[in-house]
Amino acid sequence: MIDSSGIRDEGRIVRVWPEDAEAAATLRSWAAHEFVTLDAAGLDLSGVDLSQASLANALLTETALRRARLAGVDLYRSHLEGADLGEADLSGASLVKSVLDHASLRRAVLSGADLGSVEMYNVDACAASFRAAGFHGASLTDVDLRGADLTDASVSESFLEVFLDDQTVVAGLSGTIFGPATVVRADARHELDGSELESWLNSRGAKVRVIAS
């Protein structure tokens, strides 16, 4: 079901509605009230298209957003703890100061996304695309980046205490980070920090400086 009427303003257009009736009703109420913050915590918004929507401060904890189209969405200071964003399209989205602890970003697309000062703890981001994304001041702890694509992403004094593997693409990744990171192989796990982590990343095409902790 497609709605192109543009309720109230472009920041509240729902282009494709979720199949779940409760989730759709919540979105209709939000779209009709200009100054209401979206609270869809625990609801099933899978497949929704909210591209370019303004979702600053949204409450999306434990929300299902599988295969959602969220391209260009403003999620400033949003709460996405425990949210399922598997295979979602967040390309060009702003997640500045958002919280994604325990969320799933497996196979999600965040190309060109702004993840400045984002908080991620225990996040599954396997095979996710972060091409040309910005992680300035971000905090990633126990984030699984195995098979993820960080081509041309940028970091600045970001904590990347993450899991990597030989399929993690880091070509063009540039900036400064704090470690340690863990490289996962079939037979073992190796925690790398300082010059060892720097060498591992840069030998794969990155231009990163690891700041001593």
Secondary structure, DSSP 8 states (H G I E B T S, - for coil): -B--S--SSGGG--SB--S-HHHHHHHHHHHH-TT---B-TT-B-TT-B-TT-B-TT-B-TT-B-TT-B-TT-B-TT-B-TT-B-TT-B-TT-B-TT-B-TT-B-TT-B-TT-B-TT-EEES-B-TT-B-TT-EEET-EEEEEE-TT-B-TT-EEEEEEEEEEE-TT-B-TT-EEEEE--EEEE-SS-EEEE-HHHHHHHHHTTT-EEEEE--
